């Protein structure tokens, strides 16, 4: 069988490489082409991706294709870009096309699967620029309706899809993401120190890692850190808060608030974190904080668990589902509860030990080999259905 996959979120830091959808896209493709020798994979990349960066994807069972017009997309009318994309895909005579971003060219008429990671555009306010939100609110329902199969990364996301769009249960398959095995490996102390030095981390720190945007509740994290400092200024005097990740929607206002904090000198805000820096950054932290207002799965808290870091996260349904009893879960809309959760973890050594032990077990439940096996099974089901 010949299976096409849209890989435009891979090797593209500006669009979220190594985080969220880009991470899912990369890991799924990597595992598919390495483990499945029965099928041929056509990987569609952006024209701007440099040839040398594609080397890792070149296999006997892989065909590399580029969307030659990608660099001009912003200048093209949406309908015209849609036809060009569809034509490029149809030229390959695929048995199935998989869009990991839940965006299908409406002019494409072959069999297709989309992965839906979350429905923040519909469920979380002020998560996107207005124009982008309006675009996604149109594209996503159309793509869900057009696709023959839908992969949801959690039951929470599946429930949202069905609640919002009434899509038949038989069309949706819940397939959890995996956690990269590298997060279960301990980094050398020198690697941890090198990353800390790069970002100006001088001692103990509370870590958030993810896109710095409104729905991640950045100000809730800052408020909890300030409460920690105020609770015992001597004990936590040298603690820092590290907000690590690509800057997203709404971050400018958050940065303005951070500048007014009494502890602004102890709050470090990075930008994009390279893949080889993520593991050491987790490993050096005292606690990982993730009181997100809305999620579809939640990679970062599970990755932190794999690195033996206790986790404080929100009680959003997707995080309750994926983190289970291995984290302290709090209402992200109640500042005092977030504050208390962070202080509780750092004050209670027995609780830390318990969370680390449970977290390691929980993180191991999410395996890319299993994700790949279930995805392949779903591919076959959709290809063979009439």
N, C-alpha and C positions, 0 to 999 in steps of 0.2 A: 504494500500500500504506500501511497505517496501523501505525506502529511505536511502541510505548510504551517509555519508559526510566525507571527508578527514579532520581530525581535527589536523593534525600534526603541524600547525602553532600556535595552542593554547597551553598555559602553557609552552611556549618555548621562554624565553627572548632573547636567542642568535639568534633566527630567526625572531624577530620582534613582540613578544607578546605585546599586548596593543597598537600597532601602525600599521597603514597600513593594510596589508592583515590579520595579526593576529587579529587585532581589529575587522575587518569585520567578520572573521570566528567565533570569539567568540560571538559577538552580534547576528549574524544571527542564530547560533545554539541555543543560550540561548532563543531567542524569539520563534523559531520554536517549541522546545520541551515543552515550557511552554504554548503556545497558541493552538497548534495543537494536539488534543487527538485522531484524527481519524487515523493517520498514525503511523507506527513504524519507529524509526530512529536508524540506526546502525552507531555509531560514531567510526571512526578509529583513534586511537592515536598512537604516537610513543611509542615503548616499554620502553623507558627510563623515561617516565612520571610516577611519583610516584602515587600509588593507592589513597592516601589520597587527592591528588589534583583533582581527578576525581569525588569526592563525589558530587559536585554541579551539575554534569550532569546525575546523577543516578535518573531516573524517570521510571514509569511503562511503558511508551512508548519508552524507550531507551534501546538499547543493546550496551554494550561497547566491542570493539574489539581492539586488539593491533597488529601492524605489528611487529612480533617477530624478524625480521631480520634487523630492522631499524638501530640498533647500528652497524651493519656490512656493511651498504650500501656502504660506501666509499671504502671498500675492494672488493666489488662485481663488476663484469663486468656489464655495463649498461643493456645489454640485459637480463642477468640473474635476476637482480634486478627487471626489468620490468615484467618478467614472475611470479616471486614470489609475487609481489604486485597484479597483476591481479588475480592470483590464490586465494589469501586471500580475495579479494573482491567478486569473483565469488562464493566462498563457501557460501556466505550469501544469494544467490538467490534473489538479489535485483530487484525491479521494476525500480529503477533509482539510479545512482551514481553521486554525485555532487563534483566536485573538485573546491574549492574556489581559487586555485592558478594557474589555467589554465595549469595544467600538468596532462595528462592522461596516464596511462600505455597502451602502444599501443597494448598489448596482450589482453586487456579487451574488450570484444565484446558486453557487455550489453548496455542498453540505458544510456546516460550520458549527463550532463550539466557541463560547465565550466564557471567560472566568470573571466572576463578579466578586470583588474584594470587600466592598462596602457600598453603602448608599448614602454617604455623607452629604451629597448634593441635595438630598431630599429630607434627611433626618437630622442634620446639624446645621444650625443657622450660622451665617457669616463665615463659612469655611472657604469660600472661593470668591474671586473677583466676580462681579455681577455678570459680565459677558461670558466668562468661562462656565459659571454655574448654569446660565441659561442654555448654553451649548450642550452641556452634559445632560441636563434635564430633558433635552430633546433626543440626543443620540443614544443614551443608555436604554430607555424604554424601547426604542426602535430596534436596537441590537438584541435585546433580550427576547423580543417578539420574533425576530427574524431567525435567530440561531435555532438549530435543531436540538442542541444540548447546552446546558448551563452548568458550569462548575461553580459552586459556592464554597468559600473557604471556611465557613463555619455554619452551624445550624442557625445562629443568630442572623447571619447574612441571608440565609435561605428564607427565614421567617420574614425578614424585611422585604425580600423580593416578592413573596407571595402576598404579604399584606398590602403592599403598594400597587402591585400590578396584576394580582390574581392569576399568576402563571401556574399551570398544572404541575402537580408534585412530581409526576413521572418524567418531566423534562429536566429536573434539577438533580444534580448529584453533589452531595457534600463531600469534599476531599480536603482534608486539612493540609496546610503547608507543613514543611519539614523545618528542622533546625539544623543548620550546617554543623557537621561533626567537628569542625575546627574550634567551635566555641566550647567544646568539652575538654580541649587540650589546654594545659597551663602554659602561659607565656613565660619566657625568661624574665627575671626581675629587671634585667637591663632593658628589655623591650618596654616594660611598663614605665620605667623611669624615663626612657627616651620620649615616650608619648606625653608623659606628664610635663616634662621640660618644654616640649614643643608648644604646649597650650598654656604654660605658665601656672601649672598646678604645683603647689608647694608642699602640701601635706594631705590630710584626710579630706575626702570630698563626697558630697551627695551628687549623684549623676542622673541627668535625664538625657536620653539619646533618641532622636527622631526628628522629623521635620518640625521646625520651630514655627508653629502656626496656631491660629485661634483655637481649634478643636483639641489641641494637646493641653490646654489649660495651663499655659505658661505662667500666668500671674498667680494661679493657685499654687504652683510649685514654688514661686518666689515668696509668696506669703507664708508657706510652710517653713521655708528656710529661715525667714526672718523670725518666725515664732520659735524655731529651734535655738537660734542665737539668743533671743530674749529669755528663754527658759533657764539658761545657765551660761552666761556670757564668758565666764572663765573657762569652763569645760570645753565649750565649742568655739572658743575665740579664734582658733586657727583653721576651723572648717571652712571649706569653700563649696560653692554650688557651681556645677559645670552643666551648662545648657548646650548640648552638642548636636549639631545637625544643620542641614540645609535650611535657609531662611524661606519661609512660606508666607501665605496670606495673613495679613494683620500683624506681622512681627514688628513693624515700625512703632506702633503704639505701645507695644509691650516693652520695647527697648527704652522708650521715653520714660515709662514707669520705673524700669530697673534703675535708670540713672538717678532717680529721686530716692532710691532705697538708702537707708542708713548703713546698709552693708554692701553698697555697690562695689566696693573694692574687693569683696570676697565672691562676687558673682562673675563667672567667666562665660562669655558667649562666643562659641566658635562658629564656623560655617561648615561646609561639607567635610565629612570625615572619610578619609580613604579607607578602603576595605581592610588593609593590614593594620590599621590603627584602632579599629573597633574593639577587637578582643582585648588588647592590653588596657584600653580605656575602661571597659567593663571591669576587668580584673582588679584594677587599682581602687575601685570605689568601695565605700563603706555600705552604701545602700543605693538601690535604683528606685527612682520615683517616677510614676507614670499614671497620674490621675486624669486620664484622657476623658473628654466629654463624649466621644463617640469613636468606636473601633469596629472593624470587621473581623479581625483576627488578633493582631498584636504580636509582631515579631520581637521587639526589643525586650519586654519583660521576660520572655522565655529564653532569649539569648543570655540575659543577665543571670537567670537561674542556672543555665548551663555553666556559667563562669563562677558559680558558688557565691553569688551576691544576693542578699535578702531583698525582697521586692515589696514595694508599696504601690498599689495600682487602684484604679477606679473599679466600682462594681457594675460597670456597663455589662450587659448580658454576654457579649462576645468574650470579654475578659474573664467573667465568671466561668464561662464554658472552657476556655483554654488554660486558665491558670489554676482553677479548682481551689483546693485548700492550701496551696503552696505559697500563697501571698497574703498580705494584709490588704483586704479590699475595702475601699471607702467610697462614700458618696462624693463624687467630684464637684458637686455644686455646694457642698458644705465646707467652707474653709476651716472651721474649727476642727472638724473631723479629720481632715487631711493633716492639719498641724499635729493633732494628737497621735495619729498613726505614725508619722515620721519620728516623733519623740519617743514613742513606745518602742519602736524597733531599735533605736540607737541606745536606749537606756536598759534594755533587757537582753543580756547576753544569751540566756537560755532560748529566748524567742528567736534570736538570730540563728543559733545552731539548728533549731527546729525548721526554720524557713529554708535554710541552705540545704538541709537533707531532703526535705520534701520537694524543693525546687529542682534539684538534680534529677529526681525520679520523674517529676512532671515533664521536664524538658525532653527527656528521652522518649516520651510517648509520641513525639512528632518527628518523623523520620522521612527524609527525602526519597529513600528507596521505596517506601510504602506509598508515598504521594505519587511517584512515577508509576508504580504498578497499577494503582487505582485509576490514574489518568489514562494509561494505555488501554485498560479494560473498558473505560468509557469511550475512548476513541473507537474501538472495535464495535461497541454497541451501536454508536451513531452511524458509523459507516455501513453497517450491515442492515440497519433498519430501512424499511421501505417507506 
